[in-house]
Amino acid sequence: MARGWGRSEEDLEADREQAREDRSRVSRFSSPEEARREAERRSIDLSLARIEQELAKDPPEPRRRALEIARGELRARRDAS
């Protein structure tokens, strides 16, 4: 096989490690529904973090209002779950 083709040992080991992490993440939840809720909560938390970063940049007023509305809606969704 020519150099540059195929996968390196590092890539293969990273794939194996990711598979182990995926299995352990799934196994710590009692049900698929619980795993789905946790994934949704993580997604909301990441979105909130991005909004906070944008707000820290002091955006123009219309953008700021939109971000604040989105932040409120995301917090409500997170608190409801």
C-alpha positions in Angstrom: 0.0 0.0 0.0 1.4 3.4 -0.9 2.1 6.0 1.8 -0.8 8.2 2.5 -3.4 5.6 1.8 -5.2 3.7 4.5 -5.4 4.6 8.1 -2.7 5.2 10.6 -2.4 3.4 13.9 -3.3 6.7 15.7 -6.5 7.0 13.6 -7.5 3.4 14.4 -6.8 3.8 18.1 -8.8 7.1 18.2 -11.7 5.2 16.6 -11.5 2.4 19.1 -11.4 5.0 22.0 -14.4 6.8 20.6 -16.3 3.5 20.4 -15.5 2.7 24.0 -16.6 6.2 25.1 -19.9 5.8 23.1 -20.6 2.5 24.7 -19.9 3.8 28.2 -22.0 6.9 27.6 -25.0 4.8 26.6 -24.6 2.3 29.4 -24.7 4.9 32.2 -28.3 5.8 31.3 -31.1 3.5 32.4 -33.1 4.0 29.1 -32.7 5.3 25.6 -35.1 8.1 26.6 -32.9 9.2 29.4 -29.9 9.2 27.0 -31.9 11.3 24.5 -32.9 13.8 27.2 -29.2 14.1 28.4 -28.1 14.7 24.8 -30.7 17.4 24.3 -29.7 19.1 27.5 -26.0 19.1 26.4 -27.0 20.5 23.1 -29.0 23.3 24.8 -26.1 24.0 27.1 -23.7 24.4 24.1 -26.2 26.7 22.4 -26.5 28.8 25.5 -22.7 29.0 25.7 -22.5 30.2 22.1 -25.2 32.8 22.8 -23.3 34.1 25.8 -20.2 34.4 23.7 -22.1 36.4 21.1 -23.6 38.7 23.7 -20.1 39.3 25.2 -19.1 40.8 21.8 -21.6 43.6 22.3 -23.6 43.0 19.1 -25.9 45.7 17.6 -29.2 46.2 19.4 -31.5 44.1 17.0 -29.0 41.2 17.2 -28.8 41.5 21.0 -32.6 41.4 21.4 -32.7 38.3 19.2 -30.0 36.6 21.2 -31.7 37.4 24.5 -35.0 36.0 23.3 -33.2 32.8 22.1 -31.4 32.6 25.4 -34.7 32.8 27.3 -36.4 30.2 25.1 -33.4 27.8 25.5 -33.3 28.3 29.3 -37.1 27.5 29.5 -36.6 24.3 27.4 -33.7 23.2 29.6 -35.6 23.9 32.8 -38.7 22.0 31.5 -36.7 18.9 30.7 
